[in-house]
Amino acid sequence: MRFLRNLSFAALLIALVFPYQAAVAQSSDTKREITQIAGDLYRFQNNFHYSVFLVTPEGVIVTDPIDAKAAAWLKDEIKTRFNQPIKYMIYSHDHRDHIAGGEVFADDGAIVVAHENAKRTIIGEGRPTAVPDLTFTDRMTLELGGKTVELIYLGKGHSDNLIVMNFPAERTLFTVDFISVKRLPFKGLSDAYIPDWIDAIHKVQDIDFDILAPGHGALGTKQDAADHGRYFQELYVAVLAAAREGKSLEEMQASIKMEDYKDWGQYEAWLPLNIEGIYRRVSLQRRDN
């Protein structure tokens, strides 16, 4: 059985994001919505998580299923609106909050694609999702119905298996968890490799795209990716310098302010946690005097 059971650019975006919306499912604790990004590329929202899917004349390529209920809702919406089979499902990385429920698509025959390290971890950790059928190491291009998506591994960063997905015809890059738009990175930077994460963000600048589609939060632009990388670089340098001066974590949290980013989302709540996350990794990766 393919399912592992676990016992325990404002103006640019206005021009490019079409006004199409599918039916919205809302309750007191769930918001689900589909919006058109560009051409035949759509964005699926399930509360605070997002994935994307590409419609072609020969079928649909979906990405992170998020969870089983979200995946079932999306499958029904795709069938109702587009009447096309789902041929591929691509995982961005192995984290459960993005890839749970993959069996909803896989059991209907979708080919599951991921980085080879993601497959290893999905099996090893018993993630509640479908095991990948097809893996790669550096790059892979999927073609379906005359359309393509480029899968790119940028190295360690947020996990050791996260990939980005470039949709060249739609000028859109789908990135999950390691780049946000005018919002600080999530809390304490769990499952992080630093400074590899910073290097991965810098590599994004070599990819040809216009629209940045994160796994959380608003759409953005290539400049937003550069800004996020700059924030990370400056914070890492500040924490490393403070560590070399012998400052404690508490002293760093009191003195490192990152004022240029005070208008970003979660600045007050997550900056101390970002500092702590980098501090702990710096402490592990350097040997003081």
PAZAPA-4460 file (N, C-alpha, C; in steps of 0.05 Angstrom, whole numbers, plus 32768, in hexadecimal, padded with zeros to 4 digits):
% residues 289
    n_x    n_y    n_z   ca_x   ca_y   ca_z    c_x    c_y    c_z   seq   type   mol
   8011   7FE8   8000   8000   8000   8000   8012   8019   8000     1      M     A
   800B   802D   7FF0   801D   8043   7FEC   801B   8057   8003     2      R     A
   8008   8055   8013   8004   8067   802A   8011   805C   8043     3      F     A
   8024   806B   804F   8031   8062   8067   8020   8069   807F     4      L     A
   8017   8057   808E   8006   805C   80A6   8018   8063   80BD     5      R     A
   8014   8079   80CA   8024   8082   80E0   8014   807B   80FA     6      N     A
   801F   8069   8109   8011   805F   8120   8014   8073   8137     7      L     A
   8025   807F   813C   8026   8092   8151   8019   80AF   8146     8      S     A
   807E   8367   7F8E   8074   8370   7F76   8057   8376   7F75     9      F     A
   804B   8386   7F85   802E   8387   7F87   8021   838A   7F6C    10      A     A
   802A   839C   7F5C   801D   83A1   7F42   8020   8389   7F30    11      A     A
   8037   837D   7F30   803C   8366   7F1F   802A   834F   7F27    12      L     A
   8027   834C   7F40   8016   8336   7F49   7FF8   833B   7F42    13      L     A
   7FF0   8355   7F44   7FD4   835B   7F3D   7FCF   8354   7F20    14      I     A
   7FE4   8359   7F0F   7FE1   8354   7EF3   7FE1   8336   7EED    15      A     A
   7FF1   8327   7EFD   7FF5   830B   7EF7   7FE2   82F8   7F05    16      L     A
   7FD8   8300   7F1C   7FC7   82EE   7F2B   7FAA   82F3   7F22    17      V     A
   7F9F   82E1   7F13   7F85   82E4   7F07   7F6F   82E2   7F1D    18      F     A
   7F58   82ED   7F17   7F44   82EF   7F2C   7F34   82D5   7F30    19      P     A
   7F3B   82BF   7F21   7F2C   82A7   7F23   7F2E   829C   7F40    20      Y     A
   7F18   8292   7F4A   7F17   8284   7F64   7F04   826D   7F61    21      Q     A
   7F0C   8256   7F6C   7EFA   823F   7F6E   7EE9   8243   7F87    22      A     A
   7ED7   8230   7F8B   7EC7   8231   7FA3   7ED9   8231   7FBC    23      A     A
   7ED2   8241   7FD0   7EE1   8243   7FE9   7ED2   8233   7FFE    24      V     A
   7EE1   8221   800B   7ED5   8212   8021   7EDF   821E   803B    25      A     A
   7ECD   8228   804C   7ED4   8235   8065   7EC3   822A   807B    26      Q     A
   7ED0   8227   8092   7EC2   8221   80AA   7ED0   8230   80C0    27      S     A
   7ECA   822A   80D9   7ED6   8239   80EF   7EF4   8234   80F0    28      S     A
   7EFD   821D   80E5   7F1A   8216   80E7   7F27   820F   80CD    29      D     A
   7F19   8212   80B6   7F25   820A   809D   7F1E   821E   8087    30      T     A
   7F32   8226   8078   7F2E   8236   8060   7F3D   8229   8049    31      K     A
   7F2E   8223   8034   7F39   8217   801D   7F31   8227   8005    32      R     A
   7F44   822C   7FF3   7F3F   823E   7FDC   7F52   8237   7FC6    33      E     A
   7F49   823B   7FAD   7F5A   8239   7F96   7F5A   8253   7F87    34      I     A
   7F72   825D   7F80   7F74   8276   7F70   7F88   8271   7F59    35      T     A
   7F84   827F   7F44   7F95   827D   7F2C   7FAD   828E   7F30    36      Q     A
   7FC5   8283   7F2B   7FDD   8292   7F2C   7FE3   829F   7F11    37      I     A
   7FE6   828D   7EFD   7FEB   8296   7EE1   7FE6   827E   7ECF    38      A     A
   7FDA   8284   7EB8   7FD5   826F   7EA5   7FC5   8258   7EB1    39      G     A
   7FD0   8240   7EB0   7FC3   8228   7EBB   7FCF   821F   7ED6    40      D     A
   7FDC   8232   7EE3   7FE8   822C   7EFD   7FD6   8239   7F13    41      L     A
   7FCF   8228   7F27   7FBD   8231   7F3C   7FCA   822D   7F57    42      Y     A
   7FC0   823C   7F6B   7FC9   823A   7F86   7FB3   8230   7F98    43      R     A
   7FB9   821D   7FA8   7FA6   8211   7FBB   7FAC   8219   7FD7    44      F     A
   7F99   8224   7FE5   7F9D   822C   8001   7F8D   8219   8013    45      Q     A
   7F9A   820F   8028   7F8D   8201   803D   7F96   820E   8058    46      N     A
   7F85   8220   8062   7F8C   8230   8079   7FA6   823F   8074    47      N     A
   7FBC   8239   8083   7FD5   8248   8080   7FE9   823B   806D    48      F     A
   7FE1   8225   8060   7FF3   8217   804E   7FE9   821B   8031    49      H     A
   7FFD   821B   801F   7FF7   821E   8003   8006   8209   7FF3    50      Y     A
   7FF9   8200   7FDD   8007   81F0   7FC9   7FFE   81FB   7FAE    51      S     A
   8009   81F0   7F98   8001   81F9   7F7D   7FFB   81E1   7F6C    52      V     A
   7FED   81E4   7F56   7FE8   81CF   7F43   7FE6   81DA   7F27    53      F     A
   7FEF   81CA   7F14   7FF0   81D2   7EF8   7FDD   81C0   7EE7    54      L     A
   7FCB   81CD   7ED9   7FB8   81BE   7EC8   7FC3   81BD   7EAC    55      V     A
   7FC2   81A5   7EA0   7FCB   81A1   7E84   7FB5   8191   7E75    56      T     A
   7FB7   8190   7E5B   7FA3   8181   7E4B   7FA5   8163   7E51    57      P     A
   7FBA   8159   7E5D   7FBE   813D   7E61   7FBC   8135   7E7F    58      E     A
   7FB5   8148   7E90   7FB4   8143   7EAC   7FBE   815A   7EBD    59      G     A
   7FBF   8155   7ED7   7FC6   816A   7EEA   7FDF   8162   7EFA    60      V     A
   7FF0   8175   7EFF   8007   8171   7F11   8001   8180   7F2B    61      I     A
   7FFE   8172   7F41   7FF9   817E   7F5B   8013   817E   7F6B    62      V     A
   8014   818E   7F80   802B   818F   7F92   8021   8188   7FAE    63      T     A
   802E   8191   7FC2   8029   8189   7FDE   800B   8185   7FE4    64      D     A
   8003   816D   7FED   7FE7   8168   7FF4   7FDD   8175   800E    65      P     A
   7FF0   817C   8020   7FEB   818A   8039   7FE0   8177   804F    66      I     A
   7FC8   816B   804A   7FBE   8156   805B   7FA8   8148   804C    67      D     A
   7F9E   8131   8057   7F8C   8121   8048   7F71   812F   8042    68      A     A
   7F67   813E   8055   7F4D   814C   8050   7F51   8162   803B    69      K     A
   7F67   8170   803C   7F6D   8185   8029   7F70   8179   800D    70      A     A
   7F7F   8163   800C   7F83   8155   7FF2   7F69   814B   7FE6    71      A     A
   7F58   8140   7FF6   7F3E   8136   7FEC   7F2D   814D   7FE1    72      A     A
   7F2D   8163   7FEF   7F1E   817B   7FE6   7F29   8185   7FCB    73      W     A
   7F44   8186   7FC9   7F51   818F   7FB1   7F4B   817C   7F9A    74      L     A
   7F4D   8162   7F9F   7F48   814F   7F89   7F2C   8152   7F7E    75      K     A
   7F19   8156   7F90   7EFD   815A   7F86   7EFA   8173   7F76    76      D     A
   7F07   8189   7F7F   7F06   81A2   7F71   7F12   81A0   7F55    77      E     A
   7F29   8193   7F53   7F36   8190   7F39   7F25   817F   7F26    78      I     A
   7F19   816A   7F30   7F07   8159   7F20   7EEF   8169   7F16    79      K     A
   7EE3   8178   7F28   7ECB   8187   7F21   7ED1   819D   7F0D    80      T     A
   7EE6   81AB   7F11   7EEB   81C3   7F00   7EFA   81BD   7EE7    81      R     A
   7F0D   81AA   7EE8   7F1F   81A6   7ED1   7F1B   818A   7EC4    82      F     A
   7F0F   8177   7ED2   7F0A   815D   7EC8   7F23   8150   7EBB    83      N     A
   7F39   8153   7ECA   7F52   8147   7EC0   7F5D   8135   7ED7    84      Q     A
   7F6A   811F   7ECF   7F76   810D   7EE4   7F8F   811A   7EF0    85      P     A
   7F95   8113   7F08   7FAE   811D   7F15   7FC4   8109   7F0F    86      I     A
   7FD8   8112   7EFF   7FED   8100   7EF6   8006   80FF   7F08    87      K     A
   800D   8117   7F13   8025   8118   7F24   801E   8127   7F3D    88      Y     A
   802B   811F   7F53   802A   812F   7F6C   8047   8132   7F75    89      M     A
   804F   814B   7F7A   806B   8152   7F82   806C   815B   7F9F    90      I     A
   807E   8150   7FAE   8082   8159   7FCA   8098   816E   7FCA    91      Y     A
   8094   8184   7FD8   80A9   8198   7FDB   80C0   818E   7FEE    92      S     A
   80B9   8180   8003   80CC   8174   8016   80BD   8160   8027    93      H     A
   80C9   8156   803C   80BD   8140   804A   80AB   8148   8061    94      D     A
   80A8   8162   8068   809A   8169   8081   807D   8163   807F    95      H     A
   8073   8157   8095   8057   814D   8095   8042   8162   8090    96      R     A
   8046   817B   8099   8031   818F   8097   802D   8197   807A    97      D     A
   803F   818F   8068   803B   8195   804B   8034   817D   803A    98      H     A
   803C   8165   8043   8039   814E   8031   8027   8138   803B    99      I     A
   801B   813B   8053   8009   8126   805C   7FF2   8123   8048   100      A     A
   7FE7   810B   8047   7FD0   8107   8036   7FD5   8101   8019   101      G     A
   7FEE   80FC   8012   7FF5   80F8   7FF6   7FE8   80DF   7FEA   102      G     A
   7FDF   80CD   7FFB   7FD2   80B5   7FF1   7FB7   80BB   7FE2   103      E     A
   7FAB   80D2   7FE9   7F93   80DA   7FDB   7F96   80DC   7FBD   104      V     A
   7FAE   80E6   7FB5   7FB4   80E7   7F98   7FC1   80CE   7F8E   105      F     A
   7FD4   80C3   7F9E   7FE3   80AC   7F96   7FD2   8093   7F91   106      A     A
   7FBE   808F   7FA2   7FAD   8078   7F9F   7F9B   8079   7F86   107      D     A
   7F99   8091   7F7A   7F8B   8094   7F60   7F9E   8093   7F48   108      D     A
   7FB8   808C   7F4E   7FCB   8088   7F38   7FDF   809E   7F33   109      G     A
   7FDE   80B4   7F43   7FF1   80CA   7F3F   800E   80C0   7F46   110      A     A
   8021   80C7   7F35   803D   80C1   7F3A   8048   80D5   7F4E   111      I     A
   8054   80CB   7F64   805D   80DC   7F7A   807B   80E2   7F75   112      V     A
   8082   80FC   7F76   809D   8105   7F70   80A8   8114   7F87   113      V     A
   80C2   8110   7F8E   80CF   811F   7FA3   80ED   811C   7FA1   114      A     A
   80FC   812B   7FB0   8119   8128   7FB2   811F   810D   7FBF   115      H     A
   8136   8101   7FB8   813C   80E7   7FC3   813F   80E7   7FE1   116      E     A
   8149   80FE   7FEC   814B   8100   8009   8130   8101   8017   117      N     A
   811C   810C   8009   8101   810D   8014   80F5   80F1   8016   118      A     A
   80FA   80E1   8001   80EF   80C5   8002   80FB   80B6   801A   119      K     A
   8115   80B9   801D   8123   80AC   8034   8116   80B4   804E   120      R     A
   8111   80CE   8052   8105   80D7   806B   80E8   80D0   806E   121      T     A
   80D9   80D1   8059   80BD   80CA   8059   80BA   80AD   8063   122      I     A
   80CB   809B   8058   80CA   807F   8061   80D5   807C   807D   123      I     A
   80EB   8089   8083   80F8   8086   809D   80E7   8090   80B4   124      G     A
   80D9   80A6   80AF   80C9   80B2   80C5   80AC   80A9   80C4   125      E     A
   80A5   8099   80B0   808A   8090   80AE   8076   80A6   80AA   126      G     A
   807C   80B9   8098   806A   80CF   8093   804F   80C4   8089   127      R     A
   8039   80D0   8091   801F   80C6   8089   8017   80D0   806D   128      P     A
   8025   80C4   805A   8020   80CD   803E   802A   80B7   802B   129      T     A
   8027   80BB   8011   8030   80A8   7FFD   804E   80AA   7FFA   130      A     A
   805B   8094   7FF7   8078   8093   7FF2   807D   809B   7FD5   131      V     A
   8091   80AC   7FD0   8098   80B4   7FB5   809E   809D   7FA3   132      P     A
   8095   809E   7F8A   809B   808A   7F75   80B4   8092   7F66   133      D     A
   80B7   80AC   7F62   80CC   80B7   7F51   80DC   80CB   7F60   134      L     A
   80F7   80C8   7F61   8108   80DB   7F6F   811F   80E5   7F5E   135      T     A
   812C   80F9   7F67   8143   8105   7F58   8156   8111   7F6D   136      F     A
   816E   8119   7F63   8182   8124   7F75   8185   8143   7F72   137      T     A
   8188   814C   7F5A   818D   8169   7F55   8177   8177   7F47   138      D     A
   816F   816D   7F2F   815B   817A   7F1F   814A   8165   7F10   139      R     A
   8132   816C   7F0C   8120   815B   7EFB   810C   816D   7EEE   140      M     A
   8105   8167   7ED5   80F0   8175   7EC7   80D9   8162   7EC0   141      T     A
   80C1   8169   7EC9   80A9   815A   7EC3   809B   8167   7EAB   142      L     A
   8093   8158   7E98   8084   8162   7E81   8069   8154   7E7F   143      E     A
   8054   8163   7E7B   8039   8157   7E79   8028   816A   7E69   144      L     A
   801C   8160   7E54   800A   816F   7E44   8016   8189   7E39   145      G     A
   802F   8188   7E31   803C   819F   7E26   8045   81B4   7E3A   146      G     A
   8043   81AD   7E54   804B   81C0   7E69   8061   81B3   7E7A   147      K     A
   8071   81C4   7E87   8088   81B9   7E96   8089   81C6   7EB2   148      T     A
   8095   81B7   7EC4   809C   81C1   7EDE   80B9   81B7   7EE4   149      V     A
   80CA   81CA   7EED   80E6   81C3   7EF3   80E9   81C0   7F11   150      E     A
   80F3   81A9   7F19   80F7   81A3   7F36   8115   81A7   7F3C   151      L     A
   811B   81B8   7F4F   8137   81C0   7F54   813D   81BD   7F72   152      I     A
   8153   81AE   7F77   815D   81AB   7F92   8174   81BF   7F96   153      Y     A
   8171   81D1   7FA9   8184   81E6   7FAE   8198   81E0   7FC4   154      L     A
   8197   81C8   7FCF   81A9   81C0   7FE4   819A   81C1   7FFF   155      G     A
   81A9   81BB   8014   819D   81BC   802F   8195   81D8   8036   156      K     A
   8180   81DA   8046   8176   81F4   804F   8161   81F0   8064   157      G     A
   8148   81F1   805B   8132   81E9   806C   812E   81CB   8065   158      H     A
   8138   81B9   8076   813B   819D   8071   8152   8198   805E   159      S     A
   8157   817E   8059   816C   8177   8046   8160   816D   802C   160      D     A
   8146   8172   8028   8139   8166   8010   8125   8179   8003   161      N     A
   8124   8192   800B   8111   81A5   8000   8118   81AC   7FE3   162      L     A
   8104   81AE   7FD2   8109   81B6   7FB6   80F7   81CE   7FB0   163      I     A
   80FE   81DD   7F9B   80EC   81F1   7F90   80E2   81E7   7F76   164      V     A
   80CB   81F2   7F6E   80BE   81E9   7F55   80BA   8202   7F43   165      M     A
   80C6   8201   7F2C   80C5   8218   7F19   80B2   8211   7F03   166      N     A
   809E   8223   7EFF   808B   8220   7EE9   8092   8236   7ED4   167      F     A
   80A3   822F   7EC1   80AF   8244   7EAF   809A   8253   7E9F   168      P     A
   8086   8245   7E94   8072   8253   7E83   8062   8266   7E94   169      A     A
   805E   8260   7EAD   804E   8271   7EBF   805F   8285   7ECF   170      E     A
   807A   8283   7ECB   808D   8296   7ED7   808A   8295   7EF6   171      R     A
   8085   827D   7F01   807F   827A   7F1D   8091   8266   7F2A   172      T     A
   809C   826C   7F42   80AC   825A   7F52   809D   8253   7F6C   173      L     A
   8098   823A   7F70   808B   8230   7F89   80A1   8229   7F9D   174      F     A
   80A1   8237   7FB3   80B5   8232   7FC8   80A6   822E   7FE2   175      T     A
   80AF   821B   7FF2   80A1   8214   800A   80B3   8217   8023   176      V     A
   80AB   8227   8036   80B7   8228   8051   80D1   8237   8053   177      D     A
   80E1   8239   803E   80FB   8245   8042   80FD   8262   8037   178      F     A
   80E7   826B   802A   80E6   8287   8021   80C9   8291   8027   179      I     A
   80C7   82A8   8034   80AD   82B5   8038   80AD   82D0   802C   180      S     A
   8096   82DC   8029   8093   82F7   801E   808E   830B   8034   181      V     A
   80A2   831B   803A   809F   8330   804F   8095   8324   8069   182      K     A
   809F   830D   8070   8099   8300   8089   80B2   82F1   8093   183      R     A
   80B7   82F2   80AD   80CE   82E5   80B8   80CB   82C6   80B4   184      L     A
   80E2   82B8   80B4   80E1   829B   80B3   80D3   8290   80CC   185      P     A
   80C8   8278   80C9   80B7   826D   80DE   80C6   8267   80F8   186      F     A
   80C0   8275   810C   80C8   826F   8128   80E5   8268   812B   187      K     A
   80EB   8250   8135   8106   8248   813D   8116   823A   8127   188      G     A
   810D   823B   810E   811B   8230   80F7   8121   8212   80FB   189      L     A
   810C   8203   8100   8110   81E6   8104   8119   81D9   80EA   190      S     A
   8128   81C3   80ED   8133   81B4   80D6   8142   81C6   80C3   191      D     A
   8154   81D5   80CE   8162   81EA   80BD   8180   81E4   80BB   192      A     A
   818B   81E9   80A4   81A8   81E8   809F   81B1   8204   8098   193      Y     A
   81C0   8210   80A9   81C9   822C   80A5   81E8   822C   80A7   194      I     A
   81F6   8239   8094   81EC   824D   8081   81E3   8241   8066   195      P     A
   81E0   8227   8064   81D7   821B   804B   81BC   8226   8041   196      D     A
   81AA   822C   8055   8190   8238   804E   8194   8252   803F   197      W     A
   81A7   8262   8049   81AC   827C   803C   81B6   8278   8020   198      I     A
   81C8   8265   801C   81D2   825F   8002   81BC   8256   7FEF   199      D     A
   81A9   8246   7FF9   8193   823D   7FE8   8182   8254   7FDF   200      A     A
   817D   8267   7FF1   816D   827F   7FE9   817B   828E   7FD3   201      I     A
   8196   8291   7FD6   81A5   82A0   7FC2   81A3   8292   7FA7   202      H     A
   81A3   8277   7FA6   81A1   8269   7F8D   8187   826D   7F7F   203      K     A
   8172   8275   7F8E   8158   827B   7F81   815B   8291   7F6D   204      V     A
   816D   82A4   7F72   8171   82BB   7F60   817A   82B2   7F44   205      Q     A
   8185   829A   7F42   818E   8290   7F28   8177   8283   7F17   206      D     A
   8160   8281   7F24   8149   8275   7F16   8139   828B   7F09   207      I     A
   812F   8286   7EF1   8121   829A   7EE2   8103   8298   7EE8   208      D     A
   80F9   82AB   7EF8   80DC   82AC   7EFF   80D5   82C8   7F07   209      F     A
   80BB   82CD   7F09   80B0   82E7   7F12   80A0   82E5   7F2C   210      D     A
   808F   82D0   7F2D   807D   82CD   7F44   8088   82B9   7F58   211      I     A
   8089   82C1   7F71   8092   82AF   7F86   8079   82A5   7F94   212      L     A
   8075   828B   7F95   805D   827F   7FA3   8067   826E   7FBB   213      A     A
   8066   827A   7FD2   8070   826B   7FEA   805B   8257   7FF4   214      P     A
   8065   8245   8006   8053   8232   8012   8042   823D   8028   215      G     A
   8049   8256   8030   8039   8264   8044   8039   8282   803D   216      H     A
   8022   828F   8040   8021   82AC   803D   801D   82B5   8020   217      G     A
   8021   82CF   801C   801A   82DC   8003   802D   82D5   7FEC   218      A     A
   8023   82D8   7FD3   8035   82D7   7FBC   8048   82EE   7FBC   219      L     A
   805F   82EB   7FAF   8073   8300   7FAE   8081   8300   7F93   220      G     A
   8099   830B   7F94   80A9   830E   7F7C   80C6   8304   7F81   221      T     A
   80D6   8304   7F6C   80F2   82FC   7F6F   8100   830D   7F83   222      K     A
   80F9   8327   7F84   8105   8339   7F97   80FF   8331   7FB4   223      Q     A
   80E7   8327   7FB8   80E0   831E   7FD3   80F3   8307   7FDC   224      D     A
   80FA   82F5   7FCA   810D   82E0   7FD0   8128   82EB   7FD8   225      A     A
   8131   82FF   7FC9   814A   830C   7FCF   8149   831A   7FEA   226      A     A
   8133   8327   7FF0   8130   8334   800A   8131   8320   8021   227      D     A
   8124   830A   801D   8124   82F5   8032   8140   82EA   8037   228      H     A
   814E   82E7   8021   816A   82DE   8024   817B   82F2   8032   229      G     A
   8177   830B   802C   8186   8320   803A   8181   8321   8058   230      R     A
   8167   831D   805F   8160   831C   807C   816F   8305   8089   231      Y     A
   816F   82EE   807D   817B   82D7   8089   8199   82DB   808C   232      F     A
   81A6   82E6   8076   81C2   82EB   8077   81CA   82FE   808D   233      Q     A
   81BC   8314   808F   81C2   8328   80A3   81BE   831D   80C0   234      E     A
   81A9   830E   80C3   81A4   8302   80DE   81B9   82EE   80E5   235      L     A
   81C1   82DD   80D2   81D6   82CA   80D8   81F0   82D7   80DF   236      Y     A
   81F8   82EC   80D0   8211   82FA   80D6   8210   8307   80F1   237      V     A
   81F8   8312   80F9   81F6   831F   8113   81F8   830B   8129   238      A     A
   81EB   82F4   8126   81EC   82E0   813C   8208   82D4   813E   239      V     A
   8215   82CF   8128   8230   82C4   8129   8243   82D7   8136   240      L     A
   8241   82F1   812E   8252   8305   813B   824E   8307   8159   241      A     A
   8235   8306   8161   822E   8307   817E   8239   82EE   818C   242      A     A
   8237   82D7   8180   8242   82BF   818C   8260   82C1   818F   243      A     A
   826E   82CC   817C   828B   82CF   817E   8293   82E4   8193   244      R     A
   8280   82F5   819A   8285   8308   81AF   827E   82FD   81CB   245      E     A
   8274   82E4   81CB   826E   82D7   81E4   8253   82DE   81EF   246      G     A
   8241   82EA   81DF   8226   82F2   81E9   8214   82D9   81ED   247      K     A
   8203   82DA   8201   81F0   82C5   8205   81D8   82C8   81F2   248      S     A
   81C8   82B4   81F0   81B0   82B5   81E0   819E   82CD   81E8   249      L     A
   819B   82D0   8202   818A   82E6   820D   8195   8301   8205   250      E     A
   81AF   8304   8205   81BB   831D   81FD   81B7   8322   81E0   251      E     A
   81B9   830D   81D0   81B5   8310   81B3   8198   8319   81AE   252      M     A
   8185   830C   81BB   8169   8313   81B6   8162   832F   81BF   253      Q     A
   8171   833A   81D2   816D   8355   81DB   817A   8369   81C9   254      A     A
   8190   8362   81BB   81A0   8375   81AC   819C   8374   818E   255      S     A
   8195   835D   8183   8192   835A   8166   8175   8362   815E   256      I     A
   8172   8377   8150   8157   8382   814B   814E   8380   812E   257      K     A
   8160   837E   811B   8158   837B   80FF   8143   8390   80F7   258      M     A
   8149   83A9   80FC   8135   83BF   80F9   812B   83C2   80DC   259      E     A
   813B   83BA   80C9   8132   83BD   80AD   811A   83AC   80A6   260      D     A
   8114   8398   80B8   80FF   8385   80B2   80E9   8387   80C7   261      Y     A
   80E7   839D   80D5   80D3   839F   80EA   80B7   83A0   80E0   262      K     A
   80B3   83A6   80C6   8098   83A6   80BB   808F   838B   80B0   263      D     A
   80A1   8378   80B1   809A   835D   80A6   8088   834E   80BA   264      W     A
   8079   833B   80AF   8067   832B   80BF   8076   831B   80D4   265      G     A
   806B   8319   80EC   8076   830A   8102   8091   8314   810D   266      Q     A
   8097   832D   8107   80B0   8338   8110   80B3   8336   812F   267      Y     A
   809F   833F   813E   80A2   8340   815B   80A2   8323   8166   268      E     A
   8091   8312   815B   808D   82F7   8167   80A4   82E4   815F   269      A     A
   80AE   82E6   8146   80C0   82D2   813D   80DE   82DA   813C   270      W     A
   80E4   82F4   813E   8100   82FC   813D   8110   82EF   8154   271      L     A
   8107   82EF   816D   8116   82E2   8182   8119   82C4   817D   272      P     A
   8105   82B7   8170   8107   829B   816B   811A   8296   8153   273      L     A
   811A   82A7   813F   812E   82A5   812A   814A   82A7   8135   274      N     A
   814E   82BA   8147   8169   82BD   8153   8170   82A4   8162   275      I     A
   815E   8299   8171   8163   8280   8180   816A   8269   816D   276      E     A
   815B   8267   8157   8160   8251   8144   817C   8253   8138   277      G     A
   8184   826B   8130   819F   826E   8125   81B4   826A   813A   278      I     A
   81AF   8275   8152   81C2   8272   8168   81C8   8255   816E   279      Y     A
   81B3   8245   816F   81B7   8229   8176   81C7   821A   8160   280      R     A
   81C3   8221   8147   81D2   8214   8132   81EE   821F   8130   281      R     A
   81F2   8239   8135   820D   8244   8137   821D   8236   814D   282      V     A
   820F   8232   8164   821D   8226   817B   8226   8209   8174   283      S     A
   8216   81FB   8164   821D   81E0   815D   8233   81DF   8148   284      L     A
   8235   81F4   8137   8246   81F3   811F   8261   8202   8123   285      Q     A
   8265   820F   8139   827F   821C   813D   828A   8214   8158   286      R     A
   82A4   8217   815A   82B2   8211   8173   82C0   822A   817C   287      R     A
   82B8   8234   8193   82C3   824E   819D   82DF   8249   81A9   288      D     A
   82EA   825E   81B4   8305   825C   81BF   8307   8251   81DB   289      N     A
***
